[in-house]
Each structure stands twice: as C-alpha cells, then as structure tokens.
Amino acid sequence: MTHTRSATLHPHPTAWLPAYLLINAVVSALPVLLNVTWPAATDARLFLTVALASQLTLALTVCCLPGWLLGSIRPLRALALPSVVTLTTLWWIALLIDARVFHQFGFHLNGLVIGLLLSGRLLQQLGVNTVSWLAAGAVLAGMATLQLLFARGLQRRGIAALPRARWLWLLLPLLPITQGLAVWYDAHSRVDAMTGLRPIPWLHTATARRQLAKLGWVQQDSMERQLAGQPSSTGLQYPFQPLQCRPERPMNVLMIVVDSLRHDMLTPAQMPNASRFAAQAWHAEQHYSTGNNTMHGLFGLFYGLPALHTNTMIHHRRGPELLRQLDQHGYRFHLYGGASLQGARMDRAVFAQVTAPLHTAPNHVAQDLRDRHVVKQLSAALRQQPADTPFFGFMLLDSAHVPYAVPADAEHRFLPQARSGDHLKTHRGTDPAPLFNRYRNAVLKADTLIGQLLQALDDSGRRDDTVVIITSDHGESFNDLGQNDWGHNGNFSDVQTRVPMAIRWPGRAAAIEPGVTSHMDIAPTLLRHLLACSNPPSDHSAGLDLFGPLPPVRPLLVESWTQRAVRVGPRALLVRPYGVEVRDADYRPVADATSTAAVTAAIIDQMQLLQPTTTPSP
C-alpha cells in the first residue's frame, strides 16, 4: 500500500509520455482526414482507419522515443521534455505542410517537393507570401508553446490519472495488421481499399501477389484483371477528357524495345538490321526516355505521362489509355519479353488492365537464349495472326541488359570481350573497353533478333499495314563520364536517358526529326494517327504529336528509383532536397539559374496532371 502511494506521488519521469503520444496521434489525424475520400465498402473503411492509426502512432512514437531514453538516464532527465516537444512540433509542421501539398498536387513531401519548396516556385503556387510567412511563424511559435504547456500539464498529473506505458503494446499489432491487410487487398486487386491509403503520409505497404498466387490463394484470371483495371472513385483524373476515337481501317502495331540500348548504338556497323530499318523510317535524333530504368521508361512510353505518376497508377490499378483503346477496338495482344514482363512492377501499371498473357521464356532456358526463345514464339504468333484482326505486338529484348548475355554461337565481333558482365567488379580505374565490347556483342545479337522479327512480319504479309517502332527503355553507362558511372539508374546524362527512336509508318515517307522528342509522345501519336482520336494530346497526355510541329528545346521530366531531374537541351537539372543542381553535357555541376524558374513551373504543371481540381495546359 505504501509502495503504491509512493508511486502515485512520485511518478516515473516519463510517465506522461503515453498520454502525450496518444492524444497527439488522435489530433494529428485531423489534417490527414481532410484529404481522405472514404471508400464505399465497410471493410475498406476499417482498413483505412487501422492504417491511419498505425502510421500516426508510429510517427509519434519515433518523436517520443528520444525523450523516453533521456528520461531513463538520471543526469539527462531535464532534456527529456524539451526533446519530445521539439520533435513533436517538427512533426506537426511536416504534417501540416504535407497535407496542404497533397491537397494541391496529390503528392506527399519528398525530395522533389522539398526542392521546389526551397526554390520558392511551389510556395507561390500554394499562395504563400510575406503575410503567410508571418502567420506561419506565429503558428509555429504558438504550436510549440501549446505542446510545451500540454506536456508540462501531463507531467504534473499523478500517474494514476495517466495511461501506463505498457498499454501502448496494445497498439503494436496495428503495424502487422496494416501490412497483412495491404498484402491481401493488393493481391485481390481491391483498388478501393488501396487507393484509400494515398492521403496517409509516407505509408509504405508490402505486396506478395506472386507468392499468394503460387500458394493458390489468389486467382489471377482475366476477370480479376478487368476488375482491377476499372477506374476507382478516389479522384483519379485520367484521361482528362473521354477519348473520341473512330478508326476506319486500323493498322497493326509492332513495338520492339531493346533493354538498355544507348542512342549511339544505332549505326550500320553495330546494328545493321535496325540501321537499315531506321533509314526507311521516321527517325528521331534527340529522343529521350522518361526514366533511366525499365519501369519508368516504359511508363512514359505507354502512358504518355511523366513517370513521377507511376505510383498513382499502381495504386489505382489503372492501365494506359493507349492499351485500353486498342482493346476496345478489337486488337489482339501479343506480349513477349526475354525478361519477365511482370518484373519492375510492369504488371501493376503498364499491363494492369491487359487480359492477354504476358509471355516469357521458361525458367529452364539459359539466360543467353531467352530472347531467342521468345522471338521464335512471337514470330510464330505473327504468322498465325488472322488477316481480318488488328494486333498489337510487343517485344522486350533483354540481351543488352546486364549481364550482357551472348550465346557461344553468336557473332563476337567486338574484342577483347569481358568474361562476365558483372558491374560489381568495376571501379574508377577499370578499363571499360572489354565490358563495353561484351555489351556491344549483346546489342549485335539483339539486332540479329530484330532482323528475324521484321522478316517474320514480312512473311505474314502484314508489313504494309503495320506500324513498327524500335526503341529502348533507357541507356547504359560504361564510365563514359569518368565519374565511376556504370550501368543505369545512376544519372540523367545522355548516356542513360537518350535512346533510339525509329518508326516505320506505312504511307509516311522516311524522315529525320531534329527536334527534341520524348517517350511521352508515342501514346498521343498512336492514338491520333492510328485510332483517329480527335482529342488533343493534352486530354490524356503530357506528350506531343510526333508528326506535328516540335519545339527545338523543351523541359522533359525524367525519373529514377531514387531521384528526379529535368532535361533541358544538353543540361540536366537535378531536383535535390536542397534545391536545383544544374549539370552540363559532361554531367559536371555548373552555375546556371536562368532556366530554373521555367523548369520548376513545368514540374509543378506536370505534378498536377492527374489532380481532379486542375486542368492540364495544352
């Protein structure tokens, strides 16, 4: 009894923390809830509630943990309360800014947003002026004061009037429950449940669709794919206007993408078949991918949008309008890849609404023979394609991707060749020539397969009514910049983002296009000239019509898995958390602030493309 009374009169120095944490977590849900569009299904609503509680409790726990540790060390106990109040106030500032940014743009705070905030352009877009800064300062001071008074008030109360720390263990199951439900809803294509999570800041959920499918817990049949692709009711504006398409005699499309193909590889010595094709086609001299990796490069190619919208489409299970229109107009799909087309999240974005199978080589086929295997399959499919049915053929050749697999019976024209394509063994002093030669021999093999595909198309009798596109998803570095740059997804130089683009269009003369073109231009060009869609490109895309007037210079947003940049002419403007960093053609930092204002304006415009409250500019 005496011991209990003593504990009540002399509580533990951090006994106030659980109540402080829980009340802040509950109140901090309010700005997030202002952006929430509640799903119709009751279970999806419960899932959203659990995820919100889990994320906010976790964030506040992180803010309070240093205070708990300091309170447990007698000489440092005086620092416990100030540390908690400081971290919690900073969390509230980030939360309020994030809620405002998400409401305006549909993005949470990240390196891109922070860089734009620091540049000042995004603050202008949000309506922040001098008065706003003064008000923000007053709010910050008031918030810190309230947090301090609140913490001290709890500190003075007896421990009997406060929730115990052990009660917080009851919240611990919220984390695995959230992740478990996310895995389940994602695997069952519950778009309503998954898109409901978007307003929750910095929430990352797990996925395990393939594993559940292997266990037989998920049936990935065509009906589920169709259901998964239906637009959700959570405010996604894509396309911006319904498309009006009335093709009279639709032509076929054969798209050949060579993974990791640099723009300087399209030469008669390196790629004789592709070069001969390009000489008979419309050929872009300055063509850029929307990313320096497969997912973001193919995203722009099919959607006609900058790849920063990849996660939005994945959350909504929304496939590209190009493929949806092709399907509606009776096209048969032939989709093949030397590497799996389910990799790099392509099955969750680009092919999310496609009911046709995604073909790849069986696992027992050696890596250097996988492209050869799928080319034979697609060639056979083209020969068997009914003459009265249009088709869309897609081939992703993996030969030129690491490890640059070259069969023993293929031509080894470029020597000496490295014994393996392992980038882990490279460094600044590595001679790039042997590895580059191995890559070039792999590209040569891919060119041979391109020749076989083109011949199969000729043999099928469909050459004269088939649009053929040859391009790449991104480029490849071999320390070209002298900055220990190898492979891709490392920078936004020409070596990694500039790729070949050649289009042979029946009835159109061969031409060389000197203007700047982008992967974002392919979808609007096909929709207008293939399917006779009367909409302007701005109704569904950020790209341009390739057969219309093209500007000599245009800002192009490019994406990697970890950062973003804008290509403007030979320069790359890296959007860093601390601002915009300009790199020249050799990817060296340069001082150039003349173009950053126009570039940040272009970024802001493209960030808002899918927001329901905005209208895309032409």
N, C-alpha and C positions, 0 to 999 in steps of 0.2 A: 504493500500500500504506500509506504513511504517512498519507495523507488518510483512508483507511478506518478506520485505528486511531484517529485523532483524533476522527472522528465517533462512534465507539463509546464512547470515554471521555468525550466532551463532547456528549451528545445535545442535540437541539433542545429548548427549554424546554417545548414542548407535545407531545413525542414520546410521552408516557404517555397522552394523551387517547384515541387509538383503542382501546387495550385497556380503558381505563376505561369508555368508551362501550359497547363490545360486551358486556362482562361484565354491566354494569348492565342492558342491554337484555334479555339472556337471563334474568337472575334476576327482573326485573320482570314477566316473563310469568307467573310462578307464581300471583300473586293473581288474574290475569285467567283463567287456565286453570281455577281452582276454580269459575268461573261458566259455563264452556263446556259445552254439550251437543253432542257431536261428531255431525255428520251421518253418515248411513249410507254415502253414496256416497264413493268414494275421491277423486274429483276435487274434491268439495265440501270434503273434509278438507284437501286440499292448498291449496285456495283460502283457507280459514280460516287455515292456517299461514302462508302468504305474507302475508296481510293483517295478521296479528298482528305478524309480524317487521317489516313495513314501518312500521306505526304506532308501535311502541315504539322502533324505531331512529330514526325521525323525531323523536319526542319527546325522546329523549336527545341527539340532535344539536343540537336547539334549546337544551338545557341546557348543552351543552359549547361552543357557538359563541362566546359572550362570552369564555370562558376562552381559546379559541384566538386571538381577536382581541387580547386583553390580552397574551397571551404573545408576540405578534408585535411589540409595542411595548416596547422595552427599559426605559423608565422605569416601565412599568406591569406588568412581568412578575410582580412579587411578588403582584399581585392575581389572577392567573390561577387558581391553585389554590383560594383561598377562594371565588371566584365560582362555579366549577364545583361545588364541594362544596355550597354553599348552594342553588343552583338544583336540583341533583340530589336533595338531601334534600327540598326542597319538592315536587318531582315525585313522590317516593315517598309523601309524606304524602297528596297529592291522589289518587294511585293506590290507596292502601290504603282511604281513605275511600270512594272511588268504588266499589271492589269490594264493600265492605260495603253501601253504599246500593243498588247494583244487585241484590245478592243478596236484599235485603229488598223492594224496590219495583219492580225491573225498569227503573229509570231511571238514567242517568248524572248526575253532578254538572252542574247548570245553575243558572240564576238562581233558579228556583223552589226547588230543593233547598237551595241556599245560604241563601236567605231563611228557609226552615223550620229549617235548622240553627241559624241565628243566633237564631231565636225561641225555641229550646230544646225545642219540642214534638217535633221529629224526633229530637233526641238522646235524649229519653225513650223514644221508640218503639224506638230502636236499643239501648236498655238502658244508656245512658251515665249514670253517676253520679259522685260525688266520687272514688271509688276508681278508676273508669275514667279520669278526668281525670289523676290522679296517675300511673297506669300509662302513659297516652298521653304525658305529659311525659317520663317515663323512657325510653320507646321512642324519642321524638324525639331526646332527648339521645344515647342510645346509637346511633341511626341516623346522626346527624351525626358522632359520633366514629368509627364504623366507616368511613364514607365518607372522612373525613379521613385515617385510617390507611391505608386502601386506596390512596388517591390518592398519598400520600407514598411508600408502598412501591413503587408502579409508577414513581414519579419517580426513585427511587434505582437502578432496574434499568438495565442497559445497553440501548442502543437495539436491539442485535441480538436481545435476548430479547423484544421487543415487536412487535406488528403495526404495519406502516407506515400512515401516514395515507392513502396512495394506495389501499390495499386497500379503504377504505370506498367507493370508487367502484363496487366490485362490488355494493354494496347499493342503489345508485341505481336500477337497473331495477325494484326491488321496487315502487316507487310507481306507475309507469305500468302495470306488470303487474297490480297490485291493481285499479286503476281500470278497466283494459281488461276484466278478467275480470268485474268488477262490472257493467259495461255489458252484457256478453254474457249473464251469468246472469239479470240483471233482465229483459232483453228476451225471454229464453226461459222466463220465469216459473219459474225454479229456486228455489222457496221454501226448500228445504232449505239451499241454499248461502247465500242472502241472510240468512235468519234466524240462521244460524250466526255472523254477524258481530256480532250485537247486544251480546254481552258486551265487545267491544273498545271501550275508552273513546274517545269523541269522534272516531270514524271516520266520515267523510262520503264517500259514493261517488257517482259520476256515473251518469246514466241517459241513454239515447238510443234509446228504444223506437220513437218515431215515425220518427226518421231511418233506423234499420235497417229498419223496415217499408217505407219509401219505396224503399230500395235493394233490396228483395226478399230480404233476409237473414233476416227474421222473418215467419212466417205467423201473423197474429192471427186464427185461425179459432175457431169456437165450442168445439172440443175443447180447445184450449190454454187458453181462458178457464175451462173447467170444471176442468182440471187445476190451473190456477193458484189456484183458489179452495179447493182441498182443504186442510183443517187440517193443519198441519205437526206434527212430533213434537218441537218445541222448547219445549213447556211453555205454550203459549197456552191460557188457560182462558176460552173464550168459545164458546157461552154457559156460564154457571157450572153449570147443570144442563140435561140434554136437555129440549127442549120437548115437551109433550104437547098437541097441537092436533087438534081434531076438529070442524071446522065442518060444519054440516048444510046450510045454503044460503049459501055465502059471497057477500058483496056485492062490488061493484067499488069501486075507489078512483081518484079523480082528484085529484092534488095539483098545485096551481098555486103556484109560488114566484116572486114578483116581486123580482128582484135589487135590493138597496139601498133597500127600501121602509121608510120610517120609520113608527113606530106612530101618529103624529099625522096621517098621510095618509088614514086610513080615515074619511072624512067624506062626506056626501051631495054637497057642493059639489066636492070633489076627486075622489072615486071613486064616482060614483052607482051603478054596477053592483055593485061589491064591497060597498058600504054596504047596498044593498038585500038582497044575499045574507046579510050578517052579521046583519041584523035577523031573518032566518028561521033562524039557525043558533045553535050554541053558540059564544059569543064570549068570549075571554079578555081581560080589561082590563089585566093585568100579566104579559105574556108576554115571555120573554127568549130570545134566541138563545144558542147555546153558543159563539159567536165573533163578531168584528166583521169577518169576511171570509167569502167564499163557501165555501171548503173546510171551515173549522171550524164554520161554521153548518150546512152540510148534513151534516157528520159526525154531529153530535148529533141532527139531525132523523131520520136513518135508523138510526143505531146505538143510540140511547138511552143513550149514554155521554158523559162529558165529552171534549172534543176534545183533551185532552192525550194521549189514546191513539191519535191519528191515525197517527203514525209506526209504532207497533206493528202496527196493522192493515195498513199498507202493506207492511211487511217480511214479514208472514205471508200477504199476498195474501188476506186474509180479508174478504169482504163482510159486510154487515149481516145479522143473523139474520132481520130482517123480510123482506128480499127473498128470502132463501133459503127461508123458509117459504112465501111466496107462490108461488114457483116450484114447490115440492114439491106444492102443492095446485092446480096446473094453471092458474095465472094467466098471461094473455098480457100482455107488457110493451109499452107504447108510451112511449118515452123521447125527449123533444124539448127542444131548447134554442136560444134565439136566439143565445147564445154556446155554444161547443163544450162538451159535457159531458165531454170529455177534459181540459179545462183544470183548473188548480188541483189537479191530481193526483186528480181525482174518479174517473178510470178505474182508478186504482191502489188505491182504497179503496172508496168507496161502490158503484161499479159493477164491482168486481173480479171477481165471480162471475156477472155477468149475461151471458147469451149473446145477448140481443136486441141489435139495432143501436142505437147512440146517434146520433140524428138531429140535424142542424143544417142551417142554410141553406148552399147552395153559396157559394164564395168570391166569385163574380161578383155576388151580391146585395148591394146597398148596405146599409150598416150600419143606417140608419133604417128599412129594410124587412125586416130579417132576422126579427124577431119575427112580423111579419105573415105571412111565408112559412111558418114552422113551425106557426103556429096553424092555417093552412089545411090543412096536412098532418095534424096531429093531429085536427082536426075531421072530415076525411075518414076517418081511421082509426076514429074513434068511430062514425061512421055505418055503417061496414062490419064492425064488430065482431060476431062471431056471438053470438046471444042466449043460447046454452047454454054459453058460455065466460066465466068471470070475467076481468076485466082490471085492470091497474094502469097508470094513465096519469100521466105526469109531464111538466110543462112548466116550464121555467126561462125567464121573460121577462127580457130584457136591457135593455129600453128605459130604465129608471130608473137604470141604471149609467152611469158616466162613459163617453162624453161627452154623455149625455142626448139621444140621437138622436131627433129629432122630424121626421117626414116633412112636406114642404111642404103636403100636402093634409090633414094632421091639424089638429084644432082647437087654436088657440093662445089659450087662454082667459086665461092669466096673463101680463100685460105690465107693464113692458118686459121683454123676454127677451134674455139674453146671446147674442151671435152664436156662441159656442162654449162647450163645457163643459170647457175646459182649466183644471185646478186649478193648473198651474204658474205662471199669471199672477196668482194670488191672494196676498194678504198681509194683515196685521192691519188695514190701513186700507181694504181693498177693501169696497165696498158689496155685501153678499151678495144683495140683492133680485133683480137681473137673473139671476144664476146660479141662484138658488133658483126663480125663475119658470120658467126653462128646464127645471129638474128637475121642477117641478110639471106642466108641459105634457107631459113624457115620462111621468110617472105617469098622467096623464089618458089618454094613448094606450094605456098598458098596461091601464087599466081598460076601455077600449073592446074590447080583445082578450079580456079576461076575459069580458065580456058575450057575445062571439061563441063562446067555448068553452062557456060554460054553455048557450047556445042550441043548439049542436051536440049537447050531451049530451041536452037535451030532445028534439031531433029524432030522436035514436037510440032513444028510448023507454026509456032506462036511468036516467032521473032517480030513479025510486022505489027502485032497488036499487043506488045508487052513493053512497058516502061522498065528499064533496067537501071538500077542505082548501085554504084560501087563506092564505098566509103569506109570509114573506120570509126570506132568509138572514142579513141584518144591516140596520142602518140607514145613515144618511148625514148628515154634518155640513156646515153652512154657516156656520161660525164662530159657532155658537149659544152657545158657552161663552165667547166673547171671548178664546180662547187660541190664535188662529190655527189652529183646527181645521177642516179641510176634508176631505170625502170620508169614508173609513172606514179601518179598521185602525190608527187613531191613538189611540183611548182607549176606555174601557169605560163611558162615560156612557149615559144612557137614549137619547140621540140615535143612538148607534151600535149598541146591543145590544138595545133594546126594540123589538119588531116586532109587527105584527098577527097574530092567530091566530083564524080562524073555521072551524068545522067544521059542515057540514050533514050530519046523520046520519039517514037515513030511520027513522022510528019514534020519534025523540027530539025533544022539544019544544025550541023556541028558549030560550036561557038566557044570562045574562051571568055569567061567573065572576069574582068579585072577588079570589080568591086568586092567589098567585104561581105561574105555570106556566112550563115550560121546553120547549125543543125536545126535551130528553131524554124528555119524557112522551109524545110521539107514538107511537114504536115500541111501548112496552108497552101503550098504549091500543088500538092497532090489533090487536096480537097477541091480546089478551084478548077484545075485543068483536067483532072481525071474523073471526078464525080460531078463536075459542073455545079458546085456550090456557089450560090450567088452572094453569100455573105462576104463582107470584107474580112481580111485576116484578123483584124482586131476583135472580131466577135468570138474568137476561140483561141487566139494565139498571140504571142509577143513577136512572132516572126513576120517575114515579108514574103511576097510573091517573087520567086526567083526569076520569073520571066517578065517582071515589071522593072521599073527603074530602081536601081540600088545605089545607096549612098557610098561615096569613096571611103568614109570613116563613120563608124557607129560604135557606141559602147555596148559590149557584149558581156553579160554576166556569166562567169564560169565557176564551177564548183569542184571541190574535192571532198573527201570524207571528213576533213578537219578544218577547212578554211574556204574562203571565197575571195574572188578577185573580179575585176572588170578589165577586159582587154579593150584598149583604145589605140588603134593603129599598132605600132611596134611595142607599145608600152603596156605593162600590166600594173594595175592599181590594186594592191593588196589591202583588203579591208581588215585591219587589225583591231583588237580591243582598244588600243590606244590611239587609233586614228587611221588615216590612209597613207600607205607607204608605196611610193612610185618606183617601179623598176624599168630600166631601159631595155632595148632589144637584146642585150647581153645579160639581162637579169641582174644588173648592178643597181643599187639604190641611187636615185638622183633626186635633186630638189626640183619639184615641179608642182606648184599649187594652182596653175592656170586652169587645169581641166577638172579638178576635183569637185567643184561646185556642180557642173553639169553632170558629172558621173554620179554623184550622190543623189541628185534629183532623179536620174534614170533608175537607180537602185530602188529608191523609195516608190517610184511609179510601178516597178515590176513586183515589188513586195506586196502591193495591194491588189494585184491582178485577180485573185480569187476571193476577195472580200465582197460580201453581198451589198455593202453600202457604198461601193465605189464603182465607177465606170471606167474601163480601160481607155486610154487615149489612143487615137489611131497611130 
